Amino acid sequence: MNEFELIARLTKSLPTNETVVAGAGDDCAVLDLGVPEKLILFKTDAVVEGIHFTKETPPEKIGRKALARCLSDIAAMAGTPTAALVTIALPKNFAAEFVGKIYDGLNTLAKKTGVAVVGGETTTNPERILISIALLGTIPRARQILRSGAKVGDAIFVTGELGGSLAEKHLEFEPRLEEARWLAEHFRLHALMDLSDGLGGDLRHILNASGAGAEILKSAVPVSRTAKLAARGNSSAKPAFVAALTDGEDFELLFTVASKDAVKLLDAWKKKFPEVKLSCIGKIVSGAGILIRDKHGAHQFNAHGYVHFA
């Protein structure tokens, strides 16, 4: 049983109440706690030694990544982060200075993004470090954007470049908070999420939630230079295009809008965010799954991104 099969099983009969606007199944839970003009976002995420970082990773980057992953999910809802709780589980032989530097990295990013760190938990974990973040945020009441709103004919966009994140980007990425809020303020996004497990896997979450399929133009996918260099330098490495769809931990935005808004959005984006690439990579179509269109025609893409337990 892989990660998503387990999630499907565990979330079948979760209890709910009148505060829940959107529960399990999106980047954040959306709650109505009676705050005027705002809904509350609630998110948790974890990083684990040996999975998300190694013993050799600089501790400041470990702490930064732990918070940045949650911030990316707040961005995936076009929200504003507010406060975090930090749980850290450590082996008995931990070094206090190393742990302090983890918090230095986490705190620096928290200050930069306006997040208050308001407490947490420390505990023991044999052999390896685990950090779990619970993060609150807000969105305007009329502006929640879920994965389930993609419509046939929509244009599909991604920010940045994809693939090769393990070379360094997964430790240093910038959560697209400002970009997502700007998009939601100026355009009607139909579906939005962040790319944590790879375009090939994460796009399927939007398609499954929306009951649709996608056609991707191969030449339009923004493959990173890192992924291209890795493919050139190693005959056993993934082709760069496959890496772009399956490597994961890109933490870019993936979203859909009505095709009539596509050109206007691209033009406005270039003026607002000239240093951040934005690519229209395809369209939402009827049916299911992902079709890749290249000079040889269209073919089904069956590979997925990163999946725990697979």
C-alpha positions as CSV (number, residue, x, y, z in Angstrom):
1,M,0.0,0.0,0.0
2,N,1.6,3.3,-1.1
3,E,1.2,6.7,0.5
4,F,-1.9,7.8,-1.4
5,E,-3.7,4.4,-1.0
6,L,-3.1,4.7,2.7
7,I,-4.4,8.3,2.9
8,A,-7.5,7.2,1.0
9,R,-8.1,4.4,3.5
10,L,-7.5,6.6,6.6
11,T,-9.6,9.5,5.4
12,K,-12.7,7.6,4.5
13,S,-14.6,8.2,7.7
14,L,-12.8,11.1,9.5
15,P,-15.1,13.0,11.9
16,T,-16.1,16.5,11.0
17,N,-18.1,19.5,12.4
18,E,-19.7,22.7,11.3
19,T,-16.4,24.6,11.2
20,V,-15.0,22.6,8.3
21,V,-15.2,24.2,4.9
22,A,-12.6,21.8,3.3
23,G,-11.0,18.9,5.1
24,A,-8.5,16.2,4.1
25,G,-7.7,16.1,0.4
26,D,-6.3,19.6,-0.3
27,D,-3.1,21.4,0.5
28,C,-4.6,22.8,3.7
29,A,-7.7,22.4,5.7
30,V,-10.1,25.4,5.4
31,L,-12.0,26.3,8.6
32,D,-14.7,28.8,9.4
33,L,-14.1,30.0,13.0
34,G,-16.2,33.0,12.7
35,V,-13.4,35.5,11.9
36,P,-14.9,38.4,10.0
37,E,-14.0,38.4,6.3
38,K,-11.5,35.5,6.8
39,L,-11.3,31.8,6.7
40,I,-8.6,29.9,8.6
41,L,-6.0,27.6,6.9
42,F,-4.5,24.7,8.9
43,K,-1.6,22.6,7.8
44,T,0.9,20.1,9.1
45,D,4.0,18.7,7.5
46,A,7.1,16.8,8.6
47,V,10.7,16.4,7.5
48,V,12.6,13.2,8.4
49,E,16.3,12.5,8.4
50,G,17.2,10.2,5.6
51,I,14.1,11.1,3.6
52,H,14.1,14.9,3.4
53,F,17.6,15.7,4.4
54,T,20.8,13.8,5.3
55,K,23.2,13.8,8.3
56,E,25.5,16.1,6.2
57,T,22.8,18.8,5.5
58,P,23.7,22.1,7.2
59,P,21.3,22.4,10.2
60,E,20.1,25.9,9.3
61,K,18.9,24.5,6.0
62,I,17.1,21.7,7.8
63,G,15.1,24.1,9.9
64,R,14.4,26.4,6.9
65,K,13.1,23.5,4.8
66,A,10.9,22.2,7.6
67,L,9.0,25.5,7.7
68,A,9.2,26.3,4.0
69,R,7.3,23.1,3.1
70,C,4.3,24.2,5.2
71,L,4.6,27.7,3.8
72,S,4.5,26.3,0.3
73,D,1.1,24.7,1.2
74,I,-0.2,28.0,2.5
75,A,0.9,29.5,-0.9
76,A,-1.0,26.7,-2.6
77,M,-4.2,28.1,-1.1
78,A,-3.2,31.7,-1.9
79,G,-3.1,32.4,1.8
80,T,-1.1,34.3,4.4
81,P,0.7,32.4,7.1
82,T,0.3,33.5,10.7
83,A,1.6,31.2,13.4
84,A,3.4,27.8,13.8
85,L,4.0,25.1,16.3
86,V,7.2,23.1,16.1
87,T,7.6,19.5,17.2
88,I,11.2,18.2,17.1
89,A,12.1,14.5,17.9
90,L,15.7,13.8,18.5
91,P,18.0,10.8,19.2
92,K,19.3,10.7,22.8
93,N,22.9,11.6,21.7
94,F,21.8,14.9,20.0
95,A,24.1,17.9,19.9
96,A,22.5,21.0,21.4
97,E,24.4,23.4,19.1
98,F,23.2,21.5,16.0
99,V,19.6,21.7,17.2
100,G,20.0,25.4,18.0
101,K,21.2,26.0,14.4
102,I,18.1,24.1,13.1
103,Y,16.0,26.7,14.9
104,D,18.2,29.5,13.6
105,G,17.3,28.5,10.0
106,L,13.6,28.0,10.9
107,N,13.4,31.3,12.8
108,T,15.0,33.3,10.0
109,L,12.4,32.2,7.5
110,A,9.6,32.7,10.0
111,K,10.6,36.3,10.6
112,K,11.0,36.9,6.8
113,T,7.4,35.6,6.2
114,G,5.7,37.2,9.2
115,V,5.2,33.8,11.0
116,A,5.0,33.7,14.8
117,V,6.5,30.5,16.3
118,V,4.3,30.1,19.3
119,G,5.4,26.8,20.9
120,G,5.6,23.1,20.2
121,E,7.0,19.9,21.6
122,T,10.3,18.1,22.1
123,T,10.6,14.4,22.3
124,T,12.9,11.4,21.7
125,N,13.2,9.5,18.5
126,P,15.7,6.7,18.1
127,E,18.5,7.2,15.5
128,R,17.2,10.1,13.5
129,I,15.8,13.6,13.7
130,L,12.2,14.4,12.8
131,I,10.6,17.9,12.7
132,S,6.9,18.4,12.3
133,I,5.3,21.8,11.8
134,A,1.7,22.8,12.4
135,L,0.9,26.1,10.6
136,L,-2.1,28.4,10.7
137,G,-2.9,30.9,8.0
138,T,-5.8,33.0,6.6
139,I,-7.5,33.6,3.3
140,P,-10.3,36.1,2.4
141,R,-13.7,34.5,2.6
142,A,-14.5,34.9,-1.1
143,R,-11.1,33.6,-2.3
144,Q,-10.6,30.0,-1.3
145,I,-9.1,28.0,-4.3
146,L,-9.2,24.2,-4.1
147,R,-7.8,21.4,-6.3
148,S,-11.3,20.4,-7.5
149,G,-12.2,23.5,-9.6
150,A,-10.3,22.8,-12.9
151,K,-12.6,22.9,-16.0
152,V,-12.3,21.4,-19.4
153,G,-10.6,24.0,-21.7
154,D,-8.6,25.6,-18.8
155,A,-5.0,26.6,-19.5
156,I,-2.4,24.9,-17.2
157,F,0.4,27.0,-15.7
158,V,3.5,26.3,-13.6
159,T,5.9,28.8,-12.1
160,G,9.7,28.4,-12.1
161,E,11.6,25.4,-13.5
162,L,11.2,21.7,-12.7
163,G,13.4,18.8,-12.0
164,G,16.8,18.2,-10.4
165,S,15.7,19.7,-7.0
166,L,17.8,17.2,-5.0
167,A,21.0,19.0,-6.2
168,E,20.2,21.9,-3.9
169,K,16.9,23.6,-4.6
170,H,14.9,21.4,-2.2
171,L,16.8,23.1,0.7
172,E,16.7,26.6,-0.6
173,F,13.4,27.1,-2.5
174,E,11.3,30.2,-1.9
175,P,7.6,29.5,-1.1
176,R,5.5,31.3,-3.7
177,L,3.4,33.2,-1.1
178,E,3.5,36.6,-2.7
179,E,3.0,35.2,-6.2
180,A,0.0,33.1,-5.2
181,R,-1.8,36.0,-3.4
182,W,-1.2,38.3,-6.4
183,L,-2.7,35.7,-8.8
184,A,-5.7,35.2,-6.6
185,E,-6.3,39.0,-6.3
186,H,-6.0,39.6,-10.0
187,F,-7.3,36.5,-11.8
188,R,-10.0,33.9,-11.2
189,L,-7.9,30.7,-10.6
190,H,-10.0,27.5,-11.0
191,A,-7.5,25.1,-9.3
192,L,-4.2,25.7,-7.4
193,M,-1.7,23.6,-5.6
194,D,2.1,23.4,-5.0
195,L,4.5,20.9,-6.7
196,S,5.9,18.8,-3.9
197,D,5.8,15.3,-5.4
198,G,6.5,16.1,-9.0
199,L,4.3,17.5,-11.8
200,G,3.4,14.0,-13.1
201,G,1.9,13.1,-9.7
202,D,0.6,16.4,-8.4
203,L,-1.3,17.3,-11.6
204,R,-3.1,14.0,-11.2
205,H,-4.4,15.3,-7.8
206,I,-6.1,18.2,-9.6
207,L,-7.4,15.9,-12.4
208,N,-8.8,13.3,-10.0
209,A,-10.4,16.0,-7.8
210,S,-11.9,17.8,-10.8
211,G,-12.9,14.7,-12.8
212,A,-10.9,15.7,-15.9
213,G,-7.7,14.9,-17.9
214,A,-4.8,17.0,-19.1
215,E,-2.8,17.4,-22.3
216,I,0.7,18.6,-21.8
217,L,2.9,20.1,-24.6
218,K,6.3,18.6,-24.0
219,S,8.3,21.5,-25.4
220,A,6.4,23.9,-23.1
221,V,7.5,22.2,-19.8
222,P,10.2,24.3,-18.1
223,V,12.9,21.8,-17.5
224,S,15.6,23.0,-15.2
225,R,19.2,23.4,-16.3
226,T,20.2,21.1,-13.4
227,A,18.0,18.3,-14.7
228,K,19.4,18.8,-18.2
229,L,23.0,18.6,-17.0
230,A,22.3,15.5,-14.9
231,A,20.8,13.7,-17.9
232,R,23.7,14.7,-20.2
233,G,26.4,13.7,-17.7
234,N,25.0,10.3,-16.8
235,S,23.7,7.7,-19.2
236,S,21.8,5.9,-16.4
237,A,20.1,9.1,-15.2
238,K,16.4,9.9,-16.1
239,P,15.8,11.9,-19.3
240,A,15.6,15.5,-18.3
241,F,11.9,15.8,-19.3
242,V,11.0,12.7,-17.1
243,A,13.0,14.2,-14.2
244,A,11.0,17.4,-14.6
245,L,7.7,15.5,-14.2
246,T,8.8,13.0,-11.5
247,D,11.7,14.3,-9.3
248,G,9.5,16.2,-6.8
249,E,10.3,18.9,-4.3
250,D,10.1,21.7,-6.8
251,F,7.7,23.6,-4.6
252,E,6.5,25.7,-7.5
253,L,2.8,26.6,-8.2
254,L,0.6,24.6,-10.5
255,F,-2.7,26.2,-11.4
256,T,-5.5,26.4,-14.0
257,V,-7.4,29.4,-15.4
258,A,-9.9,29.9,-18.2
259,S,-8.0,29.9,-21.5
260,K,-9.4,33.4,-22.3
261,D,-7.3,34.8,-19.4
262,A,-4.1,33.1,-20.3
263,V,-2.4,35.8,-22.5
264,K,-3.5,38.6,-20.2
265,L,-2.1,36.7,-17.2
266,L,1.2,36.0,-18.8
267,D,1.6,39.7,-19.8
268,A,0.8,40.9,-16.3
269,W,3.0,38.3,-14.6
270,K,6.1,39.4,-16.7
271,K,5.6,42.9,-15.4
272,K,5.0,42.0,-11.8
273,F,7.5,39.1,-11.4
274,P,10.1,39.5,-14.1
275,E,12.6,37.2,-12.3
276,V,10.2,34.2,-11.9
277,K,9.4,32.2,-15.0
278,L,5.8,31.4,-15.7
279,S,4.9,28.7,-18.4
280,C,1.6,27.7,-19.9
281,I,2.2,24.0,-20.4
282,G,-1.1,22.6,-21.7
283,K,-4.8,22.4,-21.1
284,I,-7.5,20.5,-19.2
285,V,-9.4,18.1,-21.4
286,S,-12.2,15.7,-20.9
287,G,-11.4,12.1,-19.9
288,A,-8.7,11.1,-17.4
289,G,-5.0,10.8,-17.1
290,I,-2.2,12.9,-18.7
291,L,-1.4,13.0,-22.4
292,I,2.0,14.3,-23.5
293,R,2.0,15.9,-27.0
294,D,5.3,16.1,-28.9
295,K,6.3,16.1,-32.6
296,H,5.4,12.4,-32.8
297,G,1.8,12.9,-31.6
298,A,0.1,12.3,-28.2
299,H,0.8,9.5,-25.8
300,Q,-0.2,8.6,-22.3
301,F,2.2,9.5,-19.4
302,N,2.0,6.8,-16.8
303,A,4.9,7.6,-14.5
304,H,4.2,9.3,-11.2
305,G,6.2,11.6,-9.0
306,Y,7.6,10.7,-5.6
307,V,5.4,8.4,-3.5
308,H,6.1,7.3,0.0
309,F,6.0,3.5,0.6
310,A,6.1,2.8,-3.1
